[in-house]
Amino acid sequence: MLADARDLSLPDRLRLPFAFDPLDLVEDLACLGDVAWTEHFVKQNYDGDWSVIPLRAQAGATHPIMMIYSDPSATAFEDTPLAARLPHMRAVMNRFACPLQAVRLMRLAPGSTIKEHRDHDLDFEHGVARLHIPVTTNPGVEFLLNGTEVAMAPGEVWYLRLSDPHRAANRGDADRVHLVIDAMVNGWLEGTLMRACSG
């Protein structure tokens, strides 16, 4: 993290100045049709089906829960074997010229809700930016951050300050799947976010 990053202030949401081909992302997602999704372990935070496939996890983790857990004390991360099956998503990960911690596909099934909560210390000011890239979505999906909707289209890249209150619902008839990247703030990421602010 840069020494002066704590002195900078960002909006609670920013769309980064680049995007990815949503058809490529969907093609990779289809390659995981035989893979079991792991239920999110913080069950008090949701109703319905909120589940995860890890593509990058704490080094050495083999238990499914440990592979989807974003451990704030972990310092070493590695791609999971599943990442090798996904050339387009690996290219997405390689696009970020900053250290990546956990990278996960997160699915919110139809009729499911994520209750309002905060992910403490998960923001630019604390050195870790969570980035959301929608893979599949539908008009019935709603994501609220600080009580205001964030409309994210497939392939777009969004920084969200999730130490603030946020919640989501899928009232549609298809899965909402996001590629969620926890990225450590370095000069490249700070500059990218600053460009998003000025754009």
C-alpha positions as CSV (number, residue, x, y, z in Angstrom):
1,M,0.0,0.0,0.0
2,L,1.3,3.5,-0.8
3,A,2.3,5.5,2.2
4,D,-0.2,8.3,1.4
5,A,-3.1,6.2,0.3
6,R,-4.9,6.7,3.6
7,D,-4.9,10.5,2.9
8,L,-6.8,10.1,-0.4
9,S,-10.5,9.9,-0.5
10,L,-12.5,8.0,-3.1
11,P,-16.2,7.8,-3.8
12,D,-18.0,4.7,-2.5
13,R,-18.2,3.3,-6.1
14,L,-16.1,3.7,-9.3
15,R,-16.4,2.1,-12.7
16,L,-12.8,1.4,-13.8
17,P,-11.8,2.8,-17.3
18,F,-11.7,-0.7,-19.0
19,A,-14.0,-3.7,-19.4
20,F,-13.9,-7.3,-20.5
21,D,-15.9,-9.2,-23.1
22,P,-18.9,-10.7,-21.3
23,L,-19.2,-13.5,-23.9
24,D,-15.7,-14.6,-23.0
25,L,-16.6,-14.6,-19.3
26,V,-19.8,-16.6,-19.9
27,E,-17.8,-19.1,-22.0
28,D,-15.5,-19.7,-19.1
29,L,-18.3,-20.0,-16.6
30,A,-19.9,-22.7,-18.8
31,C,-16.6,-24.7,-18.4
32,L,-17.5,-25.1,-14.7
33,G,-20.8,-26.8,-15.2
34,D,-19.4,-29.9,-13.4
35,V,-18.1,-28.0,-10.4
36,A,-20.0,-27.8,-7.1
37,W,-20.5,-24.3,-5.7
38,T,-19.7,-23.9,-2.0
39,E,-22.3,-22.2,0.2
40,H,-21.1,-18.9,1.6
41,F,-20.2,-19.7,5.2
42,V,-21.5,-16.4,6.8
43,K,-25.1,-17.7,6.7
44,Q,-26.5,-14.9,8.9
45,N,-25.8,-12.5,6.0
46,Y,-28.1,-14.0,3.4
47,D,-31.3,-15.9,2.6
48,G,-31.4,-18.4,-0.2
49,D,-28.4,-19.5,-2.2
50,W,-25.2,-17.4,-2.2
51,S,-22.3,-19.6,-3.2
52,V,-18.7,-19.4,-4.3
53,I,-16.1,-21.0,-6.6
54,P,-12.6,-20.0,-5.7
55,L,-10.1,-19.2,-8.5
56,R,-7.4,-17.8,-6.2
57,A,-7.1,-18.6,-2.5
58,Q,-4.8,-18.6,0.5
59,A,-1.7,-20.6,-0.4
60,G,-1.9,-24.2,0.8
61,A,-5.7,-24.1,1.4
62,T,-7.4,-27.3,0.4
63,H,-10.7,-27.3,2.5
64,P,-13.5,-25.7,0.5
65,I,-14.4,-23.3,3.2
66,M,-10.8,-22.1,3.6
67,M,-10.5,-21.7,-0.1
68,I,-13.4,-19.3,-0.3
69,Y,-12.5,-17.4,2.9
70,S,-10.8,-14.1,2.4
71,D,-8.5,-14.2,5.4
72,P,-7.3,-10.7,6.2
73,S,-4.2,-12.1,7.9
74,A,-3.1,-14.2,4.9
75,T,0.0,-13.0,3.1
76,A,0.4,-15.6,0.4
77,F,-2.1,-16.5,-2.3
78,E,-2.1,-18.9,-5.3
79,D,-4.4,-19.7,-8.2
80,T,-6.6,-22.8,-7.6
81,P,-6.6,-25.7,-10.0
82,L,-9.9,-24.5,-11.4
83,A,-8.3,-21.3,-12.7
84,A,-6.3,-23.3,-15.1
85,R,-9.6,-24.3,-16.9
86,L,-10.6,-20.6,-17.5
87,P,-8.3,-18.8,-20.0
88,H,-10.5,-15.7,-20.2
89,M,-10.7,-15.2,-16.5
90,R,-7.0,-15.9,-16.1
91,A,-6.5,-13.1,-18.6
92,V,-8.7,-10.8,-16.5
93,M,-6.7,-11.6,-13.4
94,N,-3.4,-10.9,-15.4
95,R,-4.8,-7.5,-16.5
96,F,-4.4,-6.2,-12.9
97,A,-0.9,-5.0,-12.4
98,C,-1.2,-5.3,-8.6
99,P,-1.0,-8.2,-6.1
100,L,-4.2,-10.2,-6.0
101,Q,-5.5,-11.9,-2.9
102,A,-8.7,-13.9,-3.1
103,V,-10.4,-14.2,-6.5
104,R,-13.8,-15.9,-6.5
105,L,-16.9,-16.4,-8.6
106,M,-19.9,-15.5,-6.4
107,R,-23.4,-16.6,-7.4
108,L,-26.6,-15.2,-6.1
109,A,-29.4,-17.5,-7.2
110,P,-33.0,-16.3,-8.1
111,G,-35.1,-15.4,-5.1
112,S,-32.0,-15.0,-2.9
113,T,-30.9,-11.9,-0.9
114,I,-27.8,-10.7,0.8
115,K,-28.7,-8.8,3.9
116,E,-27.2,-5.4,4.6
117,H,-23.8,-5.7,6.2
118,R,-20.3,-4.2,6.1
119,D,-17.0,-5.9,5.3
120,H,-14.8,-4.0,7.7
121,D,-11.4,-2.7,6.4
122,L,-12.3,-3.8,2.9
123,D,-11.6,-0.5,1.1
124,F,-9.0,1.5,-0.7
125,E,-8.1,3.4,2.4
126,H,-7.2,0.2,4.2
127,G,-5.1,-1.1,1.3
128,V,-7.4,-3.7,-0.2
129,A,-9.9,-2.8,-3.0
130,R,-12.7,-5.3,-3.8
131,L,-13.5,-5.3,-7.5
132,H,-16.7,-6.7,-9.0
133,I,-17.0,-7.8,-12.6
134,P,-20.5,-9.1,-13.5
135,V,-20.5,-12.2,-15.5
136,T,-24.2,-12.9,-15.7
137,T,-27.0,-10.7,-14.3
138,N,-30.7,-9.8,-15.1
139,P,-33.0,-6.9,-14.7
140,G,-34.3,-8.2,-11.4
141,V,-30.9,-7.9,-9.7
142,E,-30.5,-5.0,-7.2
143,F,-27.2,-4.0,-5.5
144,L,-27.4,-1.2,-2.9
145,L,-24.4,0.6,-1.5
146,N,-25.1,3.2,1.2
147,G,-28.8,2.9,0.2
148,T,-28.2,3.8,-3.5
149,E,-28.3,1.3,-6.3
150,V,-25.1,0.4,-8.2
151,A,-26.1,-0.7,-11.7
152,M,-23.3,-3.0,-13.0
153,A,-23.4,-4.4,-16.5
154,P,-21.6,-7.6,-17.6
155,G,-17.9,-7.2,-18.3
156,E,-17.6,-3.8,-16.4
157,V,-15.2,-3.5,-13.6
158,W,-16.3,-1.8,-10.4
159,Y,-14.6,-0.7,-7.2
160,L,-17.0,-0.7,-4.3
161,R,-16.2,0.5,-0.8
162,L,-17.7,-2.4,1.0
163,S,-16.7,-1.3,4.4
164,D,-19.9,0.8,4.0
165,P,-23.4,-0.8,4.3
166,H,-24.4,-2.8,1.3
167,R,-27.0,-5.4,0.3
168,A,-28.2,-7.2,-2.8
169,A,-31.2,-9.1,-4.1
170,N,-31.9,-11.3,-7.1
171,R,-35.6,-11.0,-7.9
172,G,-35.1,-12.3,-11.4
173,D,-35.2,-15.8,-12.9
174,A,-31.5,-16.4,-13.6
175,D,-28.3,-16.5,-11.6
176,R,-26.3,-13.4,-10.9
177,V,-22.6,-14.3,-11.0
178,H,-19.8,-11.9,-10.3
179,L,-16.1,-12.3,-10.6
180,V,-14.9,-10.8,-7.3
181,I,-11.3,-9.7,-7.0
182,D,-9.6,-8.6,-3.8
183,A,-6.6,-6.5,-5.0
184,M,-3.9,-4.9,-2.9
185,V,-3.5,-1.2,-3.5
186,N,-0.3,-0.3,-5.3
187,G,0.7,2.6,-7.6
188,W,-0.9,1.0,-10.6
189,L,-4.2,0.4,-8.9
190,E,-4.2,3.8,-7.2
191,G,-3.6,5.5,-10.6
192,T,-6.3,3.5,-12.2
193,L,-8.8,4.5,-9.6
194,M,-7.7,8.1,-9.8
195,R,-8.4,8.0,-13.6
196,A,-11.8,6.6,-12.9
197,C,-12.5,9.5,-10.6
198,S,-11.5,12.0,-13.2
199,G,-13.3,10.3,-16.0
